[in-house]
């Protein structure tokens, strides 16, 4: 890896439809064994994963992430996407940026929550050349079934006014048992609680699609979820893993909330991730 590539830490790149997206590299001090490519959850941004990046760096893995459109320091209306496929196109553009910075190194796609939904669907639909996939607390299904009338209204608005924005209603206390994590989230100026009809319907339907097609998942997969997650469904992750079969390592963390990487026992989570990476 050249010194030029080492120095590219924060930059912006263009999406397929011309939007500027913000990327951030967290390089390891030693030559990296592989690149962990991060896709974050809804309403948040990649800078919230510095603790994960530090643990990966200590194990000689570099991490690169990007703020999804409408999130963090990337452009676009907050909480909206023109289509679900556009989000997959953004991941494709991001992975091209990773290749430019770290040519010839293996890549692992890591997605949390909404990012977990996208990572699973990207692997299923685009058949990328990846060493593996990590999904934590993926939005395959929500931990609660949305009221039928809300789903109906979402689908109706998606057809007539897809950019219609509502508050997500996220229960911030359900993110982590660490109250400091919750406080920092609530005070973070880059966090938002907006979600459009198009984004909600796309995520909702693609989660169900991924579950129906999970038996076609062909890459090594580390799938982890907190058993006490009140935001996304741990049972859906169990069902997904059962359909994938031998290619998946499933870990349900007893009593953990949604952000398992931000729980008091995060060191154990990072150790599990690194042990899995070492066996690829």
Secondary structure as a PSIPRED ss2 file (coil, helix, strand):
# PSIPRED VFORMAT (PSIPRED V4.0)

   1 X C   1.000  0.000  0.000
   2 X C   1.000  0.000  0.000
   3 X H   0.000  1.000  0.000
   4 X H   0.000  1.000  0.000
   5 X H   0.000  1.000  0.000
   6 X H   0.000  1.000  0.000
   7 X H   0.000  1.000  0.000
   8 X C   1.000  0.000  0.000
   9 X C   1.000  0.000  0.000
  10 X E   0.000  0.000  1.000
  11 X E   0.000  0.000  1.000
  12 X E   0.000  0.000  1.000
  13 X E   0.000  0.000  1.000
  14 X E   0.000  0.000  1.000
  15 X C   1.000  0.000  0.000
  16 X C   1.000  0.000  0.000
  17 X C   1.000  0.000  0.000
  18 X C   1.000  0.000  0.000
  19 X C   1.000  0.000  0.000
  20 X E   0.000  0.000  1.000
  21 X E   0.000  0.000  1.000
  22 X E   0.000  0.000  1.000
  23 X E   0.000  0.000  1.000
  24 X E   0.000  0.000  1.000
  25 X E   0.000  0.000  1.000
  26 X E   0.000  0.000  1.000
  27 X C   1.000  0.000  0.000
  28 X C   1.000  0.000  0.000
  29 X C   1.000  0.000  0.000
  30 X C   1.000  0.000  0.000
  31 X C   1.000  0.000  0.000
  32 X C   1.000  0.000  0.000
  33 X C   1.000  0.000  0.000
  34 X C   1.000  0.000  0.000
  35 X E   0.000  0.000  1.000
  36 X E   0.000  0.000  1.000
  37 X E   0.000  0.000  1.000
  38 X E   0.000  0.000  1.000
  39 X E   0.000  0.000  1.000
  40 X C   1.000  0.000  0.000
  41 X C   1.000  0.000  0.000
  42 X C   1.000  0.000  0.000
  43 X C   1.000  0.000  0.000
  44 X C   1.000  0.000  0.000
  45 X C   1.000  0.000  0.000
  46 X H   0.000  1.000  0.000
  47 X H   0.000  1.000  0.000
  48 X H   0.000  1.000  0.000
  49 X H   0.000  1.000  0.000
  50 X H   0.000  1.000  0.000
  51 X H   0.000  1.000  0.000
  52 X H   0.000  1.000  0.000
  53 X H   0.000  1.000  0.000
  54 X H   0.000  1.000  0.000
  55 X H   0.000  1.000  0.000
  56 X H   0.000  1.000  0.000
  57 X H   0.000  1.000  0.000
  58 X H   0.000  1.000  0.000
  59 X C   1.000  0.000  0.000
  60 X C   1.000  0.000  0.000
  61 X C   1.000  0.000  0.000
  62 X E   0.000  0.000  1.000
  63 X E   0.000  0.000  1.000
  64 X E   0.000  0.000  1.000
  65 X E   0.000  0.000  1.000
  66 X E   0.000  0.000  1.000
  67 X C   1.000  0.000  0.000
  68 X C   1.000  0.000  0.000
  69 X C   1.000  0.000  0.000
  70 X C   1.000  0.000  0.000
  71 X C   1.000  0.000  0.000
  72 X C   1.000  0.000  0.000
  73 X C   1.000  0.000  0.000
  74 X C   1.000  0.000  0.000
  75 X C   1.000  0.000  0.000
  76 X C   1.000  0.000  0.000
  77 X C   1.000  0.000  0.000
  78 X C   1.000  0.000  0.000
  79 X C   1.000  0.000  0.000
  80 X C   1.000  0.000  0.000
  81 X C   1.000  0.000  0.000
  82 X C   1.000  0.000  0.000
  83 X C   1.000  0.000  0.000
  84 X H   0.000  1.000  0.000
  85 X H   0.000  1.000  0.000
  86 X H   0.000  1.000  0.000
  87 X H   0.000  1.000  0.000
  88 X H   0.000  1.000  0.000
  89 X H   0.000  1.000  0.000
  90 X H   0.000  1.000  0.000
  91 X H   0.000  1.000  0.000
  92 X H   0.000  1.000  0.000
  93 X H   0.000  1.000  0.000
  94 X H   0.000  1.000  0.000
  95 X H   0.000  1.000  0.000
  96 X H   0.000  1.000  0.000
  97 X H   0.000  1.000  0.000
  98 X H   0.000  1.000  0.000
  99 X H   0.000  1.000  0.000
 100 X H   0.000  1.000  0.000
 101 X H   0.000  1.000  0.000
 102 X C   1.000  0.000  0.000
 103 X C   1.000  0.000  0.000
 104 X C   1.000  0.000  0.000
 105 X C   1.000  0.000  0.000
 106 X C   1.000  0.000  0.000
 107 X E   0.000  0.000  1.000
 108 X E   0.000  0.000  1.000
 109 X E   0.000  0.000  1.000
 110 X E   0.000  0.000  1.000
 111 X E   0.000  0.000  1.000
 112 X E   0.000  0.000  1.000
 113 X C   1.000  0.000  0.000
 114 X H   0.000  1.000  0.000
 115 X H   0.000  1.000  0.000
 116 X H   0.000  1.000  0.000
 117 X H   0.000  1.000  0.000
 118 X H   0.000  1.000  0.000
 119 X H   0.000  1.000  0.000
 120 X H   0.000  1.000  0.000
 121 X H   0.000  1.000  0.000
 122 X H   0.000  1.000  0.000
 123 X H   0.000  1.000  0.000
 124 X H   0.000  1.000  0.000
 125 X H   0.000  1.000  0.000
 126 X H   0.000  1.000  0.000
 127 X C   1.000  0.000  0.000
 128 X C   1.000  0.000  0.000
 129 X C   1.000  0.000  0.000
 130 X C   1.000  0.000  0.000
 131 X C   1.000  0.000  0.000
 132 X E   0.000  0.000  1.000
 133 X E   0.000  0.000  1.000
 134 X E   0.000  0.000  1.000
 135 X E   0.000  0.000  1.000
 136 X E   0.000  0.000  1.000
 137 X C   1.000  0.000  0.000
 138 X C   1.000  0.000  0.000
 139 X C   1.000  0.000  0.000
 140 X C   1.000  0.000  0.000
 141 X C   1.000  0.000  0.000
 142 X E   0.000  0.000  1.000
 143 X C   1.000  0.000  0.000
 144 X C   1.000  0.000  0.000
 145 X C   1.000  0.000  0.000
 146 X C   1.000  0.000  0.000
 147 X C   1.000  0.000  0.000
 148 X H   0.000  1.000  0.000
 149 X H   0.000  1.000  0.000
 150 X H   0.000  1.000  0.000
 151 X H   0.000  1.000  0.000
 152 X H   0.000  1.000  0.000
 153 X H   0.000  1.000  0.000
 154 X H   0.000  1.000  0.000
 155 X H   0.000  1.000  0.000
 156 X H   0.000  1.000  0.000
 157 X H   0.000  1.000  0.000
 158 X H   0.000  1.000  0.000
 159 X H   0.000  1.000  0.000
 160 X H   0.000  1.000  0.000
 161 X C   1.000  0.000  0.000
 162 X C   1.000  0.000  0.000
 163 X C   1.000  0.000  0.000
 164 X C   1.000  0.000  0.000
 165 X E   0.000  0.000  1.000
 166 X E   0.000  0.000  1.000
 167 X E   0.000  0.000  1.000
 168 X C   1.000  0.000  0.000
 169 X C   1.000  0.000  0.000
 170 X C   1.000  0.000  0.000
 171 X C   1.000  0.000  0.000
 172 X H   0.000  1.000  0.000
 173 X H   0.000  1.000  0.000
 174 X H   0.000  1.000  0.000
 175 X C   1.000  0.000  0.000
 176 X C   1.000  0.000  0.000
 177 X C   1.000  0.000  0.000
 178 X C   1.000  0.000  0.000
 179 X H   0.000  1.000  0.000
 180 X H   0.000  1.000  0.000
 181 X H   0.000  1.000  0.000
 182 X H   0.000  1.000  0.000
 183 X H   0.000  1.000  0.000
 184 X H   0.000  1.000  0.000
 185 X H   0.000  1.000  0.000
 186 X H   0.000  1.000  0.000
 187 X H   0.000  1.000  0.000
 188 X C   1.000  0.000  0.000
 189 X C   1.000  0.000  0.000
 190 X C   1.000  0.000  0.000
 191 X C   1.000  0.000  0.000
 192 X C   1.000  0.000  0.000
 193 X C   1.000  0.000  0.000
 194 X E   0.000  0.000  1.000
 195 X E   0.000  0.000  1.000
 196 X E   0.000  0.000  1.000
 197 X H   0.000  1.000  0.000
 198 X H   0.000  1.000  0.000
 199 X H   0.000  1.000  0.000
 200 X H   0.000  1.000  0.000
 201 X H   0.000  1.000  0.000
 202 X H   0.000  1.000  0.000
 203 X H   0.000  1.000  0.000
 204 X H   0.000  1.000  0.000
 205 X H   0.000  1.000  0.000
 206 X H   0.000  1.000  0.000
 207 X H   0.000  1.000  0.000
 208 X H   0.000  1.000  0.000
 209 X H   0.000  1.000  0.000
 210 X H   0.000  1.000  0.000
 211 X H   0.000  1.000  0.000
 212 X H   0.000  1.000  0.000
 213 X C   1.000  0.000  0.000
 214 X H   0.000  1.000  0.000
 215 X H   0.000  1.000  0.000
 216 X H   0.000  1.000  0.000
 217 X C   1.000  0.000  0.000
 218 X C   1.000  0.000  0.000
 219 X C   1.000  0.000  0.000
 220 X C   1.000  0.000  0.000
 221 X E   0.000  0.000  1.000
 222 X E   0.000  0.000  1.000
 223 X E   0.000  0.000  1.000
 224 X E   0.000  0.000  1.000
 225 X E   0.000  0.000  1.000
 226 X E   0.000  0.000  1.000
 227 X C   1.000  0.000  0.000
 228 X C   1.000  0.000  0.000
 229 X C   1.000  0.000  0.000
 230 X C   1.000  0.000  0.000
 231 X C   1.000  0.000  0.000
 232 X E   0.000  0.000  1.000
 233 X C   1.000  0.000  0.000
 234 X H   0.000  1.000  0.000
 235 X H   0.000  1.000  0.000
 236 X H   0.000  1.000  0.000
 237 X H   0.000  1.000  0.000
 238 X H   0.000  1.000  0.000
 239 X H   0.000  1.000  0.000
 240 X H   0.000  1.000  0.000
 241 X H   0.000  1.000  0.000
 242 X H   0.000  1.000  0.000
 243 X H   0.000  1.000  0.000
 244 X H   0.000  1.000  0.000
 245 X H   0.000  1.000  0.000
 246 X H   0.000  1.000  0.000
 247 X H   0.000  1.000  0.000
 248 X E   0.000  0.000  1.000
 249 X E   0.000  0.000  1.000
 250 X E   0.000  0.000  1.000
 251 X E   0.000  0.000  1.000
 252 X E   0.000  0.000  1.000
 253 X E   0.000  0.000  1.000
 254 X C   1.000  0.000  0.000
 255 X C   1.000  0.000  0.000
 256 X C   1.000  0.000  0.000
 257 X C   1.000  0.000  0.000
 258 X C   1.000  0.000  0.000
 259 X C   1.000  0.000  0.000
 260 X H   0.000  1.000  0.000
 261 X H   0.000  1.000  0.000
 262 X H   0.000  1.000  0.000
 263 X C   1.000  0.000  0.000
 264 X C   1.000  0.000  0.000
 265 X C   1.000  0.000  0.000
 266 X H   0.000  1.000  0.000
 267 X H   0.000  1.000  0.000
 268 X H   0.000  1.000  0.000
 269 X H   0.000  1.000  0.000
 270 X H   0.000  1.000  0.000
 271 X H   0.000  1.000  0.000
 272 X H   0.000  1.000  0.000
 273 X H   0.000  1.000  0.000
 274 X H   0.000  1.000  0.000
 275 X H   0.000  1.000  0.000
 276 X H   0.000  1.000  0.000
 277 X H   0.000  1.000  0.000
 278 X H   0.000  1.000  0.000
 279 X C   1.000  0.000  0.000
 280 X C   1.000  0.000  0.000
